[in-house]
Amino acid sequence: MIVVVGSINLDLVAHVTRLPAAGETIAGQSFATHPGGKGANQALAARRAGAAVTLIGAVGADAFAEPALALLRSGHVDLRHVGAVNAPTGVALIHVDAAGENTITVVAGANGMVTTAMVPDALLAPSMLVLMPLEIPYTTVVEVAKRARAAGARIVLNAAPASALDAALLSHVDVLVVNEHEAAVLALPLGLPAEPAAFCAAMAARFGHTAIATLGAQGAVAATRHQQIAILSPRVDVVDTVGAGDALTGALAAALDRGAPLREALAEGVAAGALACTRRGAQPALPARSDIARLAATI
């Protein structure tokens, strides 16, 4: 089973012909709200990819809370450990241009109140895979990683949004997932190469874990101490790239949870990320297991 400890947002999405410059006001083409947040997105992505998933996080006691949880609830993600706290539900303010590229501003709200005390010991057993992005307090991520490692659970860390991380966290991680920008931010203070394939190899050598760098339309690369893998993304008609990284990470985690080899898991992740680009929104675009398997078989 996968335990996701992470953020829950409501995404406020404006579609525009081009992204606005600093200080500029432009006319939008359409507006929509979608459930989002990296924790919620990855939880639903893993669930749709076939895993049993529990989400641990927080929402506010406000009008955004239920819409933020709606697709998770209908998708049968276990929400028993999502708490209601005295803060607004997190939001993401998103612009998406005609090419599907986006800019995002995240306001943490209730996500800033997620603590390690919300994570029961029973969900950190050796049979669990614990998946965490970084849209919750860093101290919570570190403490949950330490507890999970001590309990024998596997830990997948999606180091997003981009942040410098210390060895105290990285030494407890089994699988690290970053994009190109996040790899560069993480590499600098560690004195490692920023080029994605070299970064993954250096991280695997230093910390002994599996390191994965996602490359957008170019797919992804991965390294362990014993192998390096590159997976090229299939060509798709891109509508909206919001949530593509979360789709990849969730599907990857689902494959690893069922015991798939790294190359197979990475191919399924890349396929899920590509499929997520073919529909609008983050959670509404997350693909089903059957579609992921069909596309991954062509990679």
N, C-alpha and C positions, 0 to 999 in steps of 0.2 A: 504493500500500500504506500501511496505517496502522501506525505504531510507537507502542505505548503504553508509557510509562515510569511505573510506578506501583506501588501497593500490592497485596499478596495476603494475604487473611485467611481464617480459618475463622470463620463467623458462628455464634454460640451464641444461639438464639432461643427466648424464652419468650413464649407467648401468654397474655394476661391479660384479665380483663374491663375493667379500667381500669389506668392507669399508677400505680405507687406514689408516694406523697408522700415527702418527705425523712424518713428514719428509720423508714419504715413497712415492715413485712413483709406480703406478701399471698400468697395461694395462686395458683399458675399453673394454666392449663387444659391446656397441652401444651408439649413441648419438642422442638426439632429442631436439627440442625446443617446448615449449608449453606455451600458455598464463597462467598467474598465478597471485600471489599476494593475500593475504588473503581477502582484500576488494572485488576484482574482483571475486575470487573463490566463496565467500559467496553470492555475488549478483547473479551469474549464478546458484548456487545451489538452491537458493530460487526461482528463476525464473523457473527452470526446475521442482521444486516441486509445482508449480502452482500459485505463487504469482506474482503480478505486482511489478516491481522493478525499482528504479532509483538509479544509481551509481554516487557518487560525489567523484572526485579524480583528479589526474594529471598524465600526461605522458610528455615525452620530444618531441622536434621537431626533431626526429631522426628515423632511420630505424627500431628500435624496437617498436615504438609506435603502428603502425597499426597491426602487428602480436599480440601484447599484447591485443588489443581490438577486434580481429577478431571474436572469439566465443561469446563474449558478444553482438556484433552487430548482428550476425546471430541468436543469441538466444533471440533477442528482449528485451534486457535490455536497459532502457532509458539512453543514454549516453550524453544527452544535457548539463549536468553539469560537464563533464570531461574536464578539461582545459589543454592546451599545454603550458608548462613553459620552462624557460631557464635552463634546467638541463637534464641529460640523463634519459631516461625511466628506472625505477627500474628493477633490475634483481635478480634472485635467482640462485645460483650455487648449483646443487643438485647431490649427489651420491646416487644411489639405488642399494642395494646388492641383491644377489640371493634369499634371504628370504623376500624381499620386504621392508626391513628396510632402513632408509635413514639418511643422514646428509645434512644440508642446510646452506648455507651462503647467506644472503640477503644484497644487496647494495641498499639503499633506493632511491637514485637519486631524481627524480621528486616527489616521495612520501613525501619527507621531506619538500616540499613547499605547501602542502595542508593546507589551513587556514579555519577558521570558516566563513570568508567573502564569501567563495565559496558556502555556504549553504543558499539558499533563505528561508526567513521566511515562505513562503507558503508550504515548505516541512517539516515543524515542527508542523503541525496541530495535533489536538487530534486524528484524524483518522490514523495518520502515526505511523509505528513502525520503529524506528531508530536503525540500527545495525552497531556497530563499533568494529573492532579489533584495535590492537595497533601498526601497522606498519606505522602510520603517526605521526606527532608531538604530544606529550602528551598534550601540552597546547591546541591544537586543539580539541582533544577528550574531555577534561574537559569543554571547552567553549561550544562546541556543545551539550554536555550532559546538561549543565545548561540551555541553550536556549531551548532545547527540553523539559526538565522538566517544565520550566516556561510556555511553550506553550501547555502543556498537552499531548504531544506525549509519547508513551512508548519507553523505551530504553533497548536494549539488548547489553551488552558489552562482547565481547570475549577477555579476558585479555591475549592475545597472540601477540607477544612472551612474555615469562615470565617476569614479572616486579612487583616490589612493588608499590602498589597504595595507595593513601591517601583517607581519609574519604570524602574530598571535591568532589571526583568523585564517590566513592562507594555509597554515600548517594543519588545520583541522578539516580541510576541504578534500573531498574525493574527486569531484569534477568541478572545474571552473569554466563558466561560459561568459564570453565578452564579445562585443563587436569591435570593429577596427579602432574606433575612437576610444572606447573604454580600454582596449589593450594598450594604446599609446599613453593614456593617462596613468595606468597602472605600472607600465614599464619604467617610466622616468625615475621615480624615487627608488625603485628597486635596482636601477642600473642595468636593465635588461633591454634587448633590442625591441623596437616598436613594430617592426614589420611582422605581420600576423603569424606566419609560419615559424619564423625564428623566435618570436615571443612565446608561442605555445611550447616549442621544444625547450626553451630556457626555463619556463615555469615548471614543466614536467621534470626536468633535471634537478632543479633546486628544491622543489617541494614534494616531489614524488606522486603528484596527482595527475589526472587527465585534464589537459587544458584545451579548450575549444574556442576558436575565434570565428565569428560569423562575418560573412563578406557581402551581404546583400545579394544582388543579382549574380555574384560570382560563387555563391554557395558557402562553404565553410571548410576550415582546416582544423585538425586536431592532432595532439601529440601525447604520448605516454613516454616513459623511459625506454620503451621497447619498440615503438612504432610511430610513424607519422602517416596521416590520412588526409586526403583532399577530396572533397565532394563538390562537383559542379552543379549549380542549381539548374533545373529545367526551365525552359523559356515559357513564360505565361504572359497574358495580357494584364498589365498592372493597372488596377483601379485605385488602390489605397494601400500604402505600406504600413499604416498604423496597426500595431499588434503583431506584425510578422515575426519579430524577434521572440515575442512571447509564445507564438504558435510553435516556432522551432524548439524553444527550450522545453515547453510542456510535452511535446511529442517525443523529444529526445529522452526526457525523464521517464515517460511512460514505457518506452522501449527498454531502457536500462532496468526499470523496475521489474519487467517480466523476464529479464535475463538475456536480452539480445546482445550480440557482440557489438563492439563500439562502431565498426563501419556500418552495420545495419541500422543501429540507433541514430547515427549521424545522418544517414541517407533519409530516414523517416523524418527527422527533424527538418532537414532542408526541404523535403517535399511539403511538409506542413507549412513552413514559412512561405514557400512559393504560392501554395493554394490560398493562404490568408490574404495575399496581395490582390486576389481576383474579385474580392467583394469589399464593400465599404464597412467601416467600423472595426473595432478590435474583437470583442467577443462574438458578434454576429457572423464574423468571417472565419472563425476557427473551424477547421475541417474535421470530418468524421474519420474514424479508423479505416473504413473501407476505401475512402478516397485517398488517404495518405498511403496506404499499402499499394494501391494501383499505380500511383505516380512514382513512389519510391522504387518500384520494380523496374522502372525505365531508366533510372539513374545509374 
